[in-house]
Amino acid sequence: MYGFNITKKTQRSEKNEMHCKNEICFEDFVCSNLMISKFQDDKIFSETDRYIVILDGVILNKMDLTKKTSNDSWLETVLSLYENNDETFFLDFRGSFAGALYDKIKKKWIIFSDHIGSKFIYYSHTSEFFTCSLMISNVYETLNRNKITYHLSTENSLLLLTYGFMLEDRTLCKEIKKIQPGCYIVFENNIITEKRYYVIDNTPNASISEKDSVELIDYYFRQAVKNQFEKDNEYGYKHLVALSAGLDSRMTSWVADDMGYTNQLNFTFSQTNYWDEIIPKKIAMDLKHEWIFKALDNGLWLYDVDDITYSTGGNVLYYGTAHGNSLIKYLNFNNLGLIHSGQIGDVIIGSGVKREKDKYEFGDGAYSLKYIKEINFMPQHFYKNKEVALFYYRYFNGTNNGLQNIYNYTETLSPFLDLDLLKNVLSIPIKLRSNHYIYKKWIIAKYPQAANYVWEKIGCKITEPIIRIGGRDIPIRKLPSKILTKMIPKKRGINSVHHMNPVDFYLTTNKQLALNLNNHFKYIDYIEDKKLKEIIVNIKDNGTAMEKIQAISLLSAIKVFYIS
């Protein structure tokens, strides 16, 4: 477990049986501290005469804020920030964090997560009950303990079968919501109000030249790397850095090494003999880093479906979390610091859209559109363009799901998600960021040796001549063979072994695994909605491997949370 719980007691409430480090009880509220022991000085679980303050995660500028406010302690700093800035006192925090502050005089809770919602906070509220937690399983358990009935949402189940994750504040449960990225909630007079304090701005600066863009990217990326890797040094931890055959984690590790953060343990998980084993092994060897590799062969990591569901609540297709967890669950984190990643760098220095004026349409970013017409989605927020919407729908709500299980072990950050980097890099016009144009220019100009390795996405180095055909980058030297195979080489498809996550291949060649996963379809009988049940049956009989993974993610949630 990790994080914290806050529960408002009711007349029906039973004794809190959660096993936690300590509790704060005040009036009708019970606050439980479940935080892991890492980066302990960044965390707060404290009560004063006037306040209750809870803070989990890592704050990269903690020392700067303490010095700026002329306080002697981190707790005093946070209280000073609140007294001067009221509800948005955490606006200047930098890092990955979630927390809560209770003002005893105003009788008001402020419950928040960081600007991009890297830590999820789930909550449930009725006329006489309130609970919130960083772990959705704790919310379910608190509902059960207080004998509060909850229900599976058919519409949100369909979101899982299309997008592969939830949108906005939704979860699979009608009675449980999630604080949206860049928002906080105020709980006062038994009323919850969600307020937005941060939104991404990608307004292009047309005056930025190609050369200026390269310099801008490099400056802010190096600043982000310094801020994040220094947090390890502050606690005396070894740097734990993800490494793949992509560009994002490569550049995190490479630039950190270039800046003197050489005490790295790189880690990789992949099918053996695939680019994601071959390239990281070579990079780690050349940089003289330690390196750990976890094979994903035979799909054995897919067995962990119910354990992953316990952490995610089934609000995301489970395989995206399962493959990383299959490695980190075996690591001893006593001397290891943050997990440094390259999270979503490709859509920041690159871009997920082609034009600034593109508008978001429901279904953009989904894994499957087969059942999209069954969902009556009315957005709560209207973002100014498609790129911003994709950040909030797909990347922050979807991709960030993959972080949640990490918090059982340590904290995690990506320099690409540094707020100063986001603000400045997203001002580079999309015509420069699109198709990784300026990304590749940055690497070649500033770190040319990092370009000497194959990029998994195109199967060659980024310095090789490329032609774009049908939305795909094709190395010119491979063009004849691509024409012969009609541009879709089967050997790299998800139905073969030559893929990072060849799910079809696993389910075809590992009959025991397929049988184990298919056993989840027996929980179809617990679905009450007739239409949803028909859809799951159709997926069972006719669905692709990925559609079955989506369905199994839903059925696992039913098994774990909806069967007494």
Secondary structure by P-SEA (a helix, b strand, c coil): cccbbbbbbccccccccccccbbbbcccbbbbbbccccccccccccccccbbbbbcccccaaaaaaaaaccccaaaaaaaaaaaccccccccccccccbbbbcccccbbbbbbcccccbbbbbccccccccccccaaaaaaaaaaabbbbbbbaaaaaaaacccccccccccccccccccccccccccccbbbbbbcbbbbccccccccaaaaaaaaaaaaaaaaaaaaaaaaaacccbbbbbccccaaaaaaaaaaaacccccbbbbbcccccaaaaaaaaaaaaabbbbbbbbccccccccaaaaaaaaaccccccaaaaaaaacccccccccccccccccccccccccccccccccccccccccccccccccccccccccccaaaaaaacccccccccccccccccbbbbbccccaaaaaaaaaccccccccaaaaaaaaaacccccccccccccccccccbbbbcccccccccaaaaaaaaccccccccccccccccaaaaaaaacaaaaaaaacccccccccccaaaaaaaaaaaccccaaaaaaaaaaaaaaaccccc
